[in-house]
Amino acid sequence: MSSHTAADREQVLDELLDIGLAVASERDLYALLDRILEAARRFTRAEAGTLFLRDGDRLRFAVVQNDLVERKLARPELQQRFEAEPLRLSEPSLAGHVAQTGEVVNVADAHAIGVHQTRAFNARFDATSDYATRSVLAVPLQDLTGSIVGVLELLNAVDDSGATVAFHRDHEKLIRALAAHAAVAIRNARLENISFKDSLTELYNRRYFGLRIDEEVKRHTRFGHPLSLVVVNVDRFKPINAEHGQPAGDEVLREVARLLVRHSRSFTIIARLDGDEFAALLANTPKAGAVTYAQRIRSVIEGHPFAHGTVTASFGVAGLPADAVAADDLLAAAQRALRQAKGLGRNRVTAL
């Protein structure tokens, strides 16, 4: 990288090493991808950037960063706008071209290209964010098998005066190295997703739940944020299996799982613990909030039109720091509250 000093190059190598270590340890894929995109923008002085994930015939906006637009829109709102409009590979775009061919695209003026049917700038997203793209550097995220799992796209390199300039050719190798880290992280997350998912309900399994509750309890211990756990058990599940058969029972479990996911916040950890028992781990939620959540879910399940009639569930709620000090204690406390709910007649929420 001829444009960088020795100190700059050392900083780049240090950052690449740190990101490589993070790929092996960071479980939050989107936090890691956000960090990779920030590093790519910092090294190339890009005003904006997007990290796309390939999802069949579409590119999904996984991470969006734009310094200029973020002066008008908060980053979560910007992200939400783009998430609602995935990029179809059938429509011409530079990112789509990279995803389909594996080529690196580095152009000084995105509007002056388009010599190839797919290698054309797509202005739709500039219109969405009221932004003016000029220079573009886009590289594929290619895993060890050669599959392209996404695209890292950088927009509008700026010089010392703040003017938009072309991306330096020497930056391509560095951005490909960062893209390789991102591809490994995505592959690891997808493999982990398989090993941490319950095959029947597609919820997280008990193994993953155990890891996450340990992490959240440590975070509570360090920062003092409230943490609550709701344990859910389907009422009279064995008679459902006995009267209607195991396939009907399995469908009840799948439908309860879908209801739990649909009526929970995206960052709530929903898991199937065992049989007909589920758990919802609510970070930054006091016990009173968890009780309100559980009462709402109880009502949703009771009112849902299951194929073989009404299904109800019982709920046990416990929280830190009131009911436990460790992860195992928190789970035991929530299960104790669940047993009380069952003993009081089922279809109810009980908190210690």
N, C-alpha and C positions, 0 to 999 in steps of 0.2 A: 504494500500500500504506500506508494511513493508520496502521497499527500500527507502522510502522518509522520510525526516525530517518533523517536525511539520510545519515549514515554507513552505516547498514544498507542503504539503497537503492544507495549507491555500491558497496558490497561485492557486492550482488546483481548489479549490472550488470557488474562486473569478472568475477564467476564465469560469467555467461552468455557474456561475450566469450571467456573462456578455454576454456569447453566448446565454443563454436562453432569455435575454432581447432583444438581437439583432434579434433573431428568430421572435419576435413579431413586430419588427419595420423595419428591413432591407428589402427593396424591391428588391435589387439586389441579386438574388439567388446564382449566381456563386461567388460573392464576399464573401457571407456568408459561402458557402461550402469550399471555399479556406481557410477561417479563421479556420473552424472546422478541416480541414485536417492539417493545420499548428500546431494547438494546439495538435492534436493527435500525431503528429510526435515529437513535443517538449517533451511531457510528457513521451513518450516511447523511446526517442532517436533513432527514426527511420531515416535511411538515405534517404528513399524515401517513397512515398505513392500515392495511387490513390483513388479517389472517383468516383465510377461508378453509373450511373443511369440506371435503367432497362427500356428498351423500347421494349416491346413485347418479342420476343425470342432472344434479344440481350442485352448486357451490353455496354452502351456508356461511353466513358471516359469523365467525366464531368470536373474533376480537376486532373492534373498530377503534382507531385512535385518530384524532384530527384536532390539532392545536387551534386552528382558526375557527372551526365550527363549534368547538367546545367553549368558546367565549360567548356563544349564543345559546347553546344547548348543553345540558349536563351530559356527561358520558353515558350514564345508564339510558337516558332518553335517546341519545344518538344510536346506541347499540340496539335499542328496541325498534327504532325505525327501520334499520337495515335487516334485523332478524325477520321482520315481517315480509321481506321481499327477497327471497333467495334468488341467486343468479342461475338461470337455466343454461346448461351447456349448449342448448340448441340456438340460443341467441348470441350473436357476435359479441365478443368482449376479449380484452387482453388476458384477464385471469382465466377465462374459459379456454382460450387458446393454449395457455401454459398447462392447464390441467389435462388437456387432451393430447398434447404433443410432447410434453416434458422439456420444451425449449425454455431458455431464459429470454425474457423480453426486456430490453433496456432502450427506451426511446426518449429523446429530448422534447418531443412535441407529440402528445398522444393524438391530437386532432389532425396531424399531418400524415398519419399512416392509414392503413386499411387496404394495403395491396393484396392481402389474402382474405378470403371470405370470412374466416374465423378470427383473423388477426386485426380486429378493428376496435376502436375505442367505443365503449358503451356509455353514453352521456346520461342515461337514466338516473344513475346514482349521484351524479353531480347535481342534477335537478332536485333530487330528494333532500340533499343537505345544503343546497345553495352554495356550492363549492366550484372552483375552477381548476380542474386538473390540467397540468402541463407535462412535466416529466414523470416517467413511470419506470420502475424497476420491479419486475415480477419473476419469481423463481418457484419451481415446483417443490412440494414437500414429498420426497420420494423415500419409501421405506426400504428395508434390506431386500425385499423380494422384487423391487423394481416398481411396485404399485405406487401411483400418485394419489396420495391421501388428502392433498390440499394444495394451497398456493399462498405464498407470502408476497404481498404486493405493497410497494412503497411509492408514495406520491410526493412530487414537488420537493426536490432537494433545494436547499437555499444556501446562498453564499454569505460572506461576512456582512454584506450590505443589506441582506434580507431579500435579494432578488432570486427568483426561481431559475435554477440552472439544471443541466443534465446530471444524472448520476454518474460518478466516476467509474470507469470500467474496472479499476482495481477493486472496487467494492463487491463485485459480483461473487468472487470466491468466498469472501467473508459471509455474505448473505446466504450463500449456498450452505455454508457450515452451520449457520444458525437454523436454516430450514431443515437440515438433517437432524439437528437436535429436536426440532418440533415434530418431525415425522416419527422419530423414536418414541417421543412422549405420547403421541397419538396412538401408536401401535401398542405401547405398554398399557395405556388406559383401556383400549378395546379388549386386550387380553385379560386385564384385571376385571373388566366389566363382566366378562364371561364367567370368571372364577368366583366372582362375588355376587352373582345373581341366582335367585331361586328359579329353578327351571319351570315350575308350575305357574307361578304368579308373575314372574319377571321383576319382583321386588328384590331389594338387597337381601342376602341371606344372613344367617346368624354370625358367620365368620366376619363379614364386613361390619355388621352391627357392633360386634365386640371391639373391632379396631376403632370405629368412630366414637363409641361411647368413652373409650379410654382417652382418646384425643380431646374430646369435649370436656371431660372431667379435669384433665390437666390444664386446659384453657381456663376453666372456671377457677381452679386453684390459683393460677397465676394472675388473672385479671379481675376475678370476682364477678364475672358475668353470670346471671342466673341460668340455670339449666334444668329442664324438666323432661320427664319421661312418661309417656302414656302407653300402657300395655292393653291390648284389645283381644278379647276372646269371643268367638262366635258362640252364641247360646244354642244349646241342644243340637250340636253339630252331628253327633253320632246317630241320632234318630233320622237325620236327613240322609245320611249314607245308607242306613238300614232300610228306609222306606223307598228311596228313589234310586239307590245305587251309587257307586263311587264316582262315575262321571258327573252326576248331578252335584255331588258334594264338591268335586273339583271345580265345577263351574261357579258354585257359591263362593269358594275361596278366591277364585280369579276376580269375580265381580266385587267382592269386598275390597280386594287389593286395588282395583281400579277406582273405587269410590274414595279410598284413603288418599290415593295420589291426586285425584281430581280436586279434592276439597282441602288439600294441604298446600302450604307455601312451597315454592320450588326448592328452598334450601332445608326443608324438613326431611330428616332421614327416616324413610319408611322401610321396614324390614319384616320379613316373615321369620319368626323365631323358631317355631316348631308346630307342625300339625295345623290347628286352627287358631294359633296365637300369633298376633302381630305386635309390632312396636312402632311408636313414633317418637323420635328424639328431637326435642325442640330447643335449639340453642337460643340464648338471649331471651328466654321466655320464663317469667316467674310462674310459680305453681298455679296461681289464680288464672293466668292466661291459658295454661294448659288445661285446666278444668273447663273453661269456656270452649276451648277447641274440642275437647272430648265430648262435651254435651252436644255440640253442633254435629259432630260425626255420628254420634249415637242416633240423633234424629234423622240424619240423612239415610243411614242404613235401615232404620225401622220403616221409613217411608218409601224405600226403593222397591220397584216391582220385580222381585226375583221370580224366576220361572216357576218354582214350585211353592210359592206362597211367601208369606212374611218371614223375614229373617231379622233377628235382633242380635245385639252384642253387648257385652259388659266391659267396663273400662276401669282400670286402676291407674291412679296418677300419683307420682312422687316427684320431688324436686330437691335440688341443691340450693342452698346449704341446709335446708330445714330437715330433710329426712335421711341424709346419707353423707358420707365423706369420700367414698370410693365408688368406682363404677359398679362393682359387684353388689355393693350395698344399695345403690340406686335401683338396680334391676330387681333385687330382692324386695325392696320397699314397694315398688310399683306392683309387683306380683302379689304381695300381701294385700295391697289395696284392692286388687282385682278379685282375690278370693273373698274379700268382704262384700264386694258388689254382687258376686255370685250368691253368697249366703243370704243376702238381703232380698233376693228374688229375681236377679238378673235384669238385663236391659236397663242398666243404670250406670252412673259414674260415681266412683268413690275415690276420695283423696285422703291420704293419711293426715 
